[in-house]
Amino acid sequence: MQYFSLNNNAKDVSFLEAVRKGLAPDRGLYFPKEIPILKESFINNIGQYSDNQIAYEIIKPYVGDDITNDYLKKIIEDTLSFNFPIVKITDNIALLELFHGPTLAFKDVGARFMARCLSYNNDIKKERNLTVLVATSGDTGSAVADGFYKVKGIDVIILYPKDMVSIIQELQLTTLGKNIIALEVEGTFDDCQEMVKTAFVDPELKEKINLTSANSINIARWLSQMFYYFIAYKNRPNPDKKLLISVPSGNFGNICAGIMAKQMGLPIDHFIASTNINDTIPEYLKSGDYIPKKSIQTISNAMDVGDPSNFIRIQKIFNNDFFKLKKNLSGFSYTDKLTEKAIKEIFEVNGYIADPHGAVGFLGLKQYMDAKEDAEAYQGIFLETAHPIKFKSAVDSILKTNIKTPKRLKKILGGKKKSSQISQYSELKSLLISL
Ligand SMILES: *Cc1c(COP(=O)(O)O)cnc(C)c1O
């Protein structure tokens, strides 16, 4: 498979080249030259395939011959080393838990897959060592740190704003050590992001080191997220009903993977993009005008995005046809107050403790289903993208609960924080050169 830049001003590249580069040289996002269609018999008999077999079947055409079949199978096995359970909330609403990975959020899937693809590149193809540079406001950094931990030939440098990530997130970033270097930046997330951008265009660095990014626009992160949409389809309750999926969305990478899965032949009737008050896309779906906004802070903070970078890919999937897009996608936005009410409602219905992101997904699904006269004909699934422990203080105060710490987190909580403080770009640059 070849990939082209959505800015149409860079040459086509293969899978691994696109993964290594992240963004095309013309600053465009990579997109596959064609979208493969799966055999109907595969979809009809999906219950007979293991999760790993399903993932292999989906991703193989995108990887092409860039990675050997055996190695790709190994990558998948490593990536999907945890479960994706479905929990029923009502007769026709269920949720898909995506937080059983090491950092308790869905980003583990994409980060693990991407890290292992790059490790193939270094390990087998003996390419020059790679430095992954990433700015984070929390979840991305922890998934990337864990996914790349001890991966040969790769150093990871993570910039995070001092005192602005949660304690759990900071420990996830700073306690691993080895090839993971955490930098605590005197400033905001935007300052971190600015330093990373400067590094990517620094001509001196370009000569001395191989720099790449690991954010959600990387095709390895984006495409591997399709795996759990297929797994959810395989395990869905009420298989005779039409399937709706609601995705709590920020940068729109996750939902873009779901829509891609549908485009490949997965029978999903409709997608719902559920957002917090950062409502650029719900507003776009109403008016047809895309107006990026400054992001506003909310309790579902991993979705505080005012100009979602992956949305352009969703438009491309529908050949930039606004009406086709609207037929497949609805969008709704919710305030923190409504999100809190939803967390309570889910808890009252069946005792399930949802995190604020999942609760937004629930709200979008309910609003879409409530407007349907034949709601009985549908099965809705919303994605529970993070474990509520990551938002413990907010959730506990809403529900008057005391959420228990999952075992796999206890290890991190006992770890020792290792990080260096920096306040300007020159400090980052000297570190990069000294690696
Ligand atoms: C990143 C994140 C999201 C948003 O996902 P996108 O792919 O950026 O739309 C939602 N929930 C949680 C918990 C996240 O970490």
The ligand as an ORCA input file, in Angstrom:
! r2SCAN-3c Opt
* xyz 0 1
  C      -7.482     10.818     23.629
  C      -8.737     10.513     24.333
  C     -10.013     10.746     23.747
  C     -10.156     11.411     22.400
  O      -9.773     10.563     21.353
  P      -9.519     11.160     19.897
  O      -8.996     10.040     19.095
  O      -8.487     12.261     20.080
  O     -10.800     11.709     19.409
  C     -11.139     10.364     24.445
  N     -11.064      9.811     25.668
  C      -9.875      9.589     26.275
  C      -9.861      8.994     27.634
  C      -8.668      9.916     25.641
  O      -7.502      9.696     26.248
*
